[in-house]
């Protein structure tokens, strides 16, 4: 059996903060583990993602090839 504490789902997304169907589908399917949304720093709706999903959002800085976690 997979330990959910050691697993996460990463969903790349762009300009659809109010309509992330993969997130909804996974949750509706019963997944209770961690989910992270990967958004680019050029996404003009990044603040909407952060407001809605809080610490589940990872911003990728394309010019540096790094995330906001590095």
N, C-alpha and C positions, 0 to 999 in steps of 0.2 A: 504494500500500500504506500502511496506517495504521501509524504509529510507536507501538509499545506504551508507550514512555516518556512519551508525551504523552496517554495515554488512561487512564481508570479507570472502574470500574463502582461505582455507589453503590446500596446495598441498604438501604432503610428496613426496620427490623425491630422487633419488640416482643415481649418475653417468650418467646423461643424460641432462646435461646443454644445449646442442644444440638440444634437441629433447623432450621438455616437452609438450607432446600432449594434456594433460588436460588444460594447460594454453592456448594453441592455440585454442582449441575447445571452451572454455568458452569465450574468447575474440571474436572469429568468430561468436559466438552465440549472441553477442550484449551486454554482461556484461561489464559495465564500472567502476564497483566498485573496491575495493582493493583486490589484490591477493597476498598472501604470500607463498613463497616456503620454506618448512622446509627441511633442509639438516643436516645430521649428521657430527660431527667433524671428523669422520673417512672417509668421502668422499673426495677422492683425487682430485675431480673436483670442490670442493667448491669455489675456487677462480674464476673459470669460471662462476659459477652461479652469484657470486657477481659482476663480471665485466659486465655481461649481464643484470642482473635484479636489481642491486644496492640495494636500501633500501627495496626491496621486499623479501629479503632473510633473513631467521632466521636460525641461526646455533644452533643445539641442541648438547649440550655437554653431551655425554652419561655417562661418568664417574661421573659427578656431578648431573645428572638428571635435568639440567637447560639449558635454552637458553642463547644466548648472550645478551638478553634483561634484564636478571636478574642480 
